[in-house]
Amino acid sequence: NKWRIVFPDNGRQWKDWKRASTFYSGNRIQTTKYTWFTFLPKNLFEQFHRLGNLYFFFLVVLNWFPQVEVFHREITMLPLIVVLLASMIKDAIEDYRKYRFDKKINFSKTRVYDK
C-alpha cells in the first residue's frame, strides 16, 4: 500500500505536453526485454554474440562433416544445447521478475504535487 510520488516540472515544458502526450500516450514503465513472440529469436541472437557459444556452434557444424567427425553428431550438440537452455531459463526468469515489478509499479497509486 505504498504511494508513488511524482513531482512535475516547474511549468517550462507545459506547452510541449500536448505534443509529447500524442507520442507517449501510455505513461507506463517497461524494463522487460522480451515478449512471448520475440523471446526465442532475441535470446538466441544475444547468446550467439558470446564467443564461447560461437566456439561450440563451430564444433557442432564442423562435426557434421564426415571427414572431420570426431564424436557422434548428437554428442557434440549436447554442451551447446545445455548451455543455451540454462541461459534461456535464467533470462526468462529474470525477465518475468522485471515484468512483475513493472506491473506492480504501473498499478500503484500516484500522488502528484502541483502548486
Secondary structure, DSSP 8 states (H G I E B T S, - for coil): --EEEE----STTGGGHHHHHHH--S---------TTTHHHHHHHHHTTSHHHHHHHHHHHHHTSTTT--S-HHHHHHHHHHHHHHHHHHHHHHHHHHHHHHHHHHTSEEEE---
